[in-house]
Every structure is written in C-alpha cells, then in structure tokens.
Amino acid sequence: MSGGRNYRRKFMNTLMFVLAMGATAVALVPLASILMYVVAKGLTALNWDFFTQLPRPVGQPGGGLGNAIIGTIILVVAASFIGIPVGILAGIYLAEFGRGRLAGLVRFICDVMTGIPSIIVGIVVYGTMVLAMKRFSALAGAVALAVIMLPLVTRTTEEMLRLVPNSLREASLALGATRWRTTLSIVLRSAMGGIITGSLLAVARIAGETAPLLFTALNSRYWPTGLLDRIASLPVYIYTYATTPYEEMHRLAWGAALVLVAMVMLTSIAARMAGRRFGGGGRQ
C-alpha cells in the first residue's frame, strides 16, 4: 500500500518536473529566437560610421545613428535624475511614515499608473508641457519617461524597506537616533541593494519607450544641442525607419534595435550584480 503511494508521489513529482521544464523551454524558445534574429540582422549595420555619423538623407547609402545613441542616453539619464529621487522619497514615505487615507491613495495611484499605456503619458505631457512651451524638447521627453518609471521605483522602494526587520529600527531609536536618522542611515542602507536593482530595472523599462517620445521629444537629424530642443532617440528612429520602403533604412533600424537591446541587457545585468553586491536588498 505504502509502495503504491510512493510510486504515485514519484510519478507526480517527475511529471510536474517535466511539465515545468517544458513550460520553461516554451517560454525561452521565442525569446531566444527574437534575440538571435535581432543579432543576426543588426550586426550587418554595425560599424564605426553607425556610432559616429549622422543619418543620411533618403536614398543616400551610409551614415549612422550617433545622434540617436547619444540622445537616448541623455533622455534616460535625465529621466532617471527626475524619477528615481522622487520615487525613492515617495517609497520612504509610504513604508516609514505613510498612514491613513493619503498613503492608501498614493499606493492606489502608483498601482494604476503602472498599468497605464505609455502613450497616455505622452499625450498628457504633450498637453501640459509641449503646448505650454510651444516646442518639442528633450526635457518634455525626459519628464514623460520619468512619469513612467516613477511608480515602479516608488513601489519597489516601499517593498524593499518593508523587508527590513523592525528590530533594526528599534535598536537605532533606542540609541537615541531620530526617526529620520534611523530611516536614512539604517533602514535605507539595509534596503539599498533592492532599491538599486528596482531603479535599474525601471531604467531598462523606459529605455525602449517610443510612444511618449513621439509626443514630447519628437525627433531630430542633428546632434543634441540642449534639453530645450528636439532630440533624436533610438526607439523613434527604429519606428520611423522600419516603416519606410528603403532597404538601407531597414538595415539601420535593425542596427539600432540591436544597440537598444544591448543597452537594456547591460542595464539588467547591472541590476542583478547590484542585487548580489548588496545582498539582495533588505533580507537579513
């Protein structure tokens, strides 16, 4: 009797293991296929000119997307300077000080914003900034990207801070430290790994956004000149070139897609390394 039960348990264990491995393979095959296809198509466009030259006029071969690469870096860095500090401060408030209806409202808004299509954010920033300034600009694009990453950073910070044991807070307060001193020096430092990881994943999330930039930063065929001017970006160029009938532009679009995937992959790797470096956040 017991032998039959053991047999059934081993059979179900093996069956579940095989099903789990099969589901993993089903999930990985399309992802690996897409990555390999992008690499195969994009490598043909990568050369020194691609990284250092401006786009050529329609019909002329050669050129590159150096302005779009620099523009993408500027947009992501500017958005990070706006979104990450605000998101971390909001997460600290929710985890350490937020009580009552206001905190619940902030959490609800963050959850709703996480699911809002990015094109809606672009339209809102277009109506509030672009029309007010009467010009497309890199600053408007950075604000739109910052709005997208803000709820991700906020909720990640809150959850990481909640993982920090209360005993650390109590020990700090017992030694005479103030609440803010405890939060900044003890709690925040303990959760720094998870916060950095969440922030880098939010950066990777906004790096490939196209729709908000079409309404805010638009595009440019020239090198970036400032945050108050239009600016080029890889996602917009991929969208623009992929919809043209010219083979040369298709080749550049594949190259831009490969560079963008590489940037996102490096950011994700940095996030994993940061998580390991700091012990995975607030776990003690």
C-alpha positions, 0 to 999 in steps of 0.5 A: 500500500505504502509502495503504491503511494510512493510510486504515485508521489514519484510519478507526480513529482517527475511529471510536474518536473517535466511539465515545468521544464517544458513550460520553461523551454516554451517560454525561452524558445521565442525569446531566444529566437527574437534575440538571435534574429535581432543579432543576426540582422543588426550586426550587418549595420554595425560599424564605426560610421553607425556610432559616429555619423549622422543619418543620411538623407533618403536614398543616400547609402551610409551614415549612422545613428550617433545622434540617436545613441547619444540622445537616448542616453541623455533622455534616460539619464535625465529621466532617471535624475527626475524619477528615481529621487522622487520615487525613492522619497515617495517609497520612504514615505509610504513604508516609514511614515505613510498612514491613513487615507493619503498613503492608501491613495498614493499606493492606489495611484502608483498601482494604476499608473503602472498599468497605464499605456505609455502613450497616455503619458505622452499625450498628457505631457504633450498637453501640459508641457509641449503646448505650454512651451510651444516646442518639442524638447528633450526635457518634455521627453525626459519628464514623460519617461520619468512619469513612467518609471516613477511608480515602479521605483516608488513601489519597489522602494516601499517593498524593499524597506518593508523587508527590513526587520523592525528590530533594526529600527528599534535598536537605532531609536533606542540609541537615541537616533531620530526617526529620520536618522534611523530611516536614512542611515539604517533602514535605507542602507539595509534596503539599498541593494533592492532599491538599486536593482528596482531603479535599474530595472525601471531604467531598462523599462523606459529605455525602449519607450517610443510612444511618449517620445513621439509626443514630447521629444519628437525627433531630430537629424542633428546632434543634441544641442540642449534639453530645450530642443528636439532630440533624436532617440533610438526607439523613434528612429527604429519606428520611423525607419522600419516603416519606410520602403528603403532597404538601407533604412531597414538595415539601420533600424535593425542596427539600432534595435540591436544597440537598444537591446544591448543597452537594456541587457547591460542595464539588467545585468547591472541590476542583478550584480547590484542585487548580489553586491548588496545582498539582495536588498533588505533580507537579513 
